[in-house]
Amino acid sequence: MCNGVCTHEQNRLVIAPCFRWFIMRDYALAAIAGIWLADGCSLLLAPRFMVERLREVIRQQPAIWTWQWLSVVSGAVLLIAALPLIHQPLWIMTALVMLIKGVFLALGPEAWRARVVEWCLAREDVDYRFVGIGLCTLAALLLHALGWLGPA
């Protein structure tokens, strides 16, 4: 059992293994929050530009959907690593949504995926701004839960 104690041995710092896990967990979750924050800010500032770029990428690179596995992996990391954090039900629901969305977009039937994506890309700019606010809020809450924004 790791007690999380760091010691000094012959001029080098020895970090307890469980402490390393906490550091890696925090950085992995902060990376997810950073992606949410970047996406949210771009949707708040230039929603039409972002949607047009996304539409262009989907048209030119149909294999882009394989990148949705990154969403699945991120959702799994969030589901496991965020369990001890505050707002636990929020992280569980968010992780499950990420997992379901990623699997659907990566493996779902082409006809269904095309309809869902077209519906999502046909929204008004204000709808994307609300999504941007939601992503920025999730990022801020996750960084707060990690103790990076104010006391956790």
C-alpha positions in Angstrom: 0.0 0.0 0.0 1.4 3.4 -1.0 1.3 6.0 1.7 2.0 8.8 -0.8 5.2 9.9 1.0 8.0 11.4 -1.1 11.6 10.9 0.3 15.1 12.2 -0.5 17.7 9.5 -1.2 21.3 10.6 -2.0 20.4 13.9 -3.6 17.4 12.7 -5.6 13.8 12.9 -5.0 11.9 9.6 -4.8 8.3 10.0 -5.6 5.9 7.4 -4.3 4.2 5.3 -7.1 0.7 6.2 -6.1 1.7 9.9 -6.1 2.9 9.5 -9.7 -0.5 8.0 -10.6 -2.3 11.1 -9.1 0.0 13.4 -11.1 -0.7 11.5 -14.3 -4.4 11.4 -13.6 -4.5 15.1 -13.0 -2.7 15.8 -16.2 -4.8 13.5 -18.3 -8.0 15.1 -16.9 -6.6 18.6 -17.4 -5.8 17.6 -21.0 -9.5 16.6 -21.5 -10.5 19.9 -19.9 -8.2 21.8 -22.2 -9.7 20.2 -25.3 -13.2 21.1 -24.0 -12.1 24.6 -23.3 -10.5 25.0 -26.8 -13.6 23.6 -28.5 -15.9 25.7 -26.4 -14.1 28.9 -27.0 -13.9 28.3 -30.7 -17.7 27.6 -30.8 -18.3 30.8 -28.8 -16.1 33.0 -30.9 -16.6 31.7 -34.4 -19.3 29.0 -34.6 -20.1 29.3 -38.4 -16.3 29.2 -39.3 -15.9 26.0 -37.1 -18.9 24.3 -38.6 -17.8 25.1 -42.1 -14.3 23.7 -41.4 -15.8 20.6 -39.9 -18.2 20.1 -42.9 -15.2 20.5 -45.2 -13.1 18.0 -43.3 -15.9 15.4 -43.3 -16.3 15.8 -47.0 -12.6 15.6 -47.9 -11.6 12.9 -45.3 -14.4 10.4 -44.6 -11.9 8.3 -42.5 -12.0 11.1 -39.9 -14.5 9.1 -38.0 -11.7 6.7 -36.8 -10.6 9.6 -34.6 -13.7 9.1 -32.6 -11.9 6.4 -30.8 -10.0 9.2 -29.1 -13.4 10.2 -27.6 -14.0 6.7 -26.4 -10.6 6.5 -24.8 -11.1 10.0 -23.2 -14.5 9.0 -21.9 -13.0 5.8 -20.4 -10.2 7.9 -18.7 -12.8 10.4 -17.4 -15.0 7.6 -16.1 -12.2 5.9 -14.2 -10.0 8.8 -13.1 -12.7 11.3 -12.1 -14.5 9.0 -9.7 -12.8 10.4 -6.6 -13.5 14.0 -7.6 -16.3 16.3 -6.6 -19.3 16.4 -8.9 -19.0 12.6 -9.5 -22.4 12.1 -11.1 -21.6 14.9 -13.6 -18.3 13.1 -14.6 -20.0 9.7 -14.9 -22.8 11.1 -17.2 -20.3 13.1 -19.3 -18.0 10.1 -19.7 -20.9 7.8 -20.7 -22.1 10.4 -23.3 -18.5 10.6 -24.6 -18.3 6.8 -24.9 -21.7 6.4 -26.6 -21.0 9.3 -29.0 -17.6 8.0 -29.9 -18.8 4.4 -30.5 -21.8 5.6 -32.5 -19.7 7.9 -34.7 -16.9 5.3 -35.2 -19.0 2.2 -35.7 -22.6 3.3 -36.4 -24.4 2.7 -39.7 -23.3 5.3 -42.3 -27.0 6.3 -43.0 -27.7 7.0 -39.3 -24.4 8.8 -38.8 -24.9 11.0 -41.9 -28.4 12.0 -40.7 -27.3 12.8 -37.1 -24.2 14.7 -38.3 -26.2 16.7 -40.9 -28.8 17.6 -38.2 -26.0 18.7 -35.9 -24.3 20.8 -38.6 -27.6 22.5 -39.6 -28.2 24.3 -36.3 -28.2 28.0 -35.9 -25.1 29.8 -34.6 -26.7 30.5 -31.2 -27.1 26.7 -30.7 -23.4 26.2 -31.2 -22.7 29.0 -28.7 -24.8 27.2 -26.1 -22.7 24.1 -26.8 -19.6 26.2 -26.4 -20.8 27.6 -23.1 -21.5 24.0 -21.9 -18.0 22.8 -23.0 -16.3 25.8 -21.2 -18.4 25.1 -18.1 -17.4 21.4 -18.1 -13.7 22.4 -18.5 -13.9 24.9 -15.6 -15.7 22.5 -13.3 -13.2 19.7 -14.1 -10.2 22.1 -13.5 -11.9 23.2 -10.2 -12.5 19.6 -9.1 -8.8 19.0 -9.7 -7.9 21.9 -7.6 -6.4 23.9 -10.5 -9.0 26.7 -10.3 -9.6 27.7 -6.7 -9.9 25.3 -3.8 -11.4 21.9 -4.7 
